[in-house]
Amino acid sequence: MITCYLSYQIDPTQVAAFEAYGKSWIALVEKYGGQHHGYFLPHEGPNDLATAAFSFESLAAYEEYREKIKTDADCVAAFEFAEKTGCIKRYDRYFMRPVFEGDAGAVADF
């Protein structure tokens, strides 16, 4: 499994627009086989930072998703919405391998 983390610099006057954008992508990622872990919007601290995370079974599955969203009408509409509203100033995308299962004895076994 691979998890994509997105760090956004958003327009603080467009948080509601960014939230609408995020809600649309949760469904769209899941439409193409991903598991979305949510969007996280500013609450306390910097008012122009937001994050999101979603996972796919493999990097190949993620790359297939990236190809499909280029022609999906709902995905194109979401991209155009972000452009029109200016809610996203910039973003960074990076990938990490998640650890979801705990093991209290893991350090003893190491």
C-alpha positions as CSV (number, residue, x, y, z in Angstrom):
1,M,0.0,0.0,0.0
2,I,1.1,3.5,-0.8
3,T,-0.3,6.7,0.8
4,C,-0.2,10.0,-0.9
5,Y,0.0,13.0,1.4
6,L,-0.9,16.5,0.1
7,S,0.1,19.7,1.8
8,Y,-1.7,22.7,0.5
9,Q,-1.2,26.4,0.8
10,I,-4.7,27.8,0.5
11,D,-6.3,31.2,0.2
12,P,-7.6,31.8,3.7
13,T,-10.6,33.7,2.3
14,Q,-11.5,30.6,0.3
15,V,-11.6,27.9,3.0
16,A,-15.3,27.1,2.2
17,A,-14.4,26.7,-1.5
18,F,-11.5,24.5,-0.6
19,E,-13.7,22.4,1.6
20,A,-16.1,21.9,-1.3
21,Y,-13.2,20.9,-3.5
22,G,-12.0,18.4,-0.9
23,K,-15.4,16.8,-0.4
24,S,-15.6,16.2,-4.2
25,W,-12.2,14.5,-4.2
26,I,-13.0,12.2,-1.4
27,A,-15.7,10.6,-3.5
28,L,-13.6,10.7,-6.7
29,V,-10.6,9.0,-5.1
30,E,-12.9,6.2,-3.8
31,K,-14.5,5.9,-7.3
32,Y,-11.2,4.8,-8.7
33,G,-10.3,2.3,-5.9
34,G,-8.5,4.5,-3.4
35,Q,-9.1,4.9,0.3
36,H,-9.4,8.5,1.3
37,H,-8.3,9.5,4.8
38,G,-9.8,13.0,4.7
39,Y,-9.0,16.6,4.3
40,F,-7.7,18.6,7.3
41,L,-8.6,22.3,7.2
42,P,-7.1,25.2,9.3
43,H,-8.5,25.5,12.8
44,E,-5.8,27.0,15.0
45,G,-2.4,28.0,13.8
46,P,-1.7,29.1,10.2
47,N,-4.9,29.9,8.4
48,D,-3.5,29.1,5.0
49,L,-2.4,25.4,5.4
50,A,-4.4,22.3,4.8
51,T,-3.6,18.6,4.2
52,A,-5.1,15.5,2.8
53,A,-4.2,11.8,2.6
54,F,-5.3,8.9,0.6
55,S,-4.1,5.4,-0.2
56,F,-4.0,3.0,-3.1
57,E,-2.9,-0.6,-3.1
58,S,0.3,0.2,-5.1
59,L,2.0,3.0,-6.9
60,A,0.9,1.4,-10.2
61,A,-2.8,1.6,-9.0
62,Y,-2.2,5.3,-8.1
63,E,-0.7,6.0,-11.5
64,E,-3.7,4.3,-13.2
65,Y,-6.0,6.6,-11.2
66,R,-3.9,9.6,-12.3
67,E,-4.5,8.7,-15.9
68,K,-8.2,8.1,-15.5
69,I,-8.9,11.4,-13.7
70,K,-7.6,13.4,-16.7
71,T,-10.7,12.5,-18.7
72,D,-13.3,12.0,-16.0
73,A,-15.9,14.8,-16.2
74,D,-16.3,15.2,-12.4
75,C,-12.5,15.3,-11.9
76,V,-12.0,17.9,-14.6
77,A,-14.9,19.9,-13.0
78,A,-13.1,19.8,-9.6
79,F,-9.8,21.0,-11.1
80,E,-11.6,23.8,-12.9
81,F,-13.4,24.8,-9.7
82,A,-10.1,25.1,-7.8
83,E,-8.7,27.2,-10.7
84,K,-11.8,29.4,-10.8
85,T,-12.0,30.1,-7.1
86,G,-8.3,30.4,-6.5
87,C,-8.7,28.4,-3.3
88,I,-5.3,26.6,-3.8
89,K,-2.2,28.6,-4.1
90,R,0.2,25.7,-4.2
91,Y,0.5,22.1,-3.1
92,D,3.1,19.4,-2.5
93,R,2.6,15.7,-3.0
94,Y,4.6,13.0,-1.4
95,F,4.3,9.3,-0.8
96,M,4.8,7.2,2.3
97,R,4.3,3.6,3.3
98,P,1.7,3.4,6.2
99,V,1.9,1.3,9.3
100,F,-1.6,0.6,10.4
101,E,-1.2,-2.4,12.7
102,G,0.3,-2.1,16.2
103,D,2.5,-4.7,18.0
104,A,3.4,-3.9,21.6
105,G,6.3,-6.4,21.4
106,A,7.8,-5.0,18.2
107,V,10.8,-3.5,19.9
108,A,11.5,-6.6,21.9
109,D,11.5,-8.6,18.7
110,F,13.9,-6.2,17.0
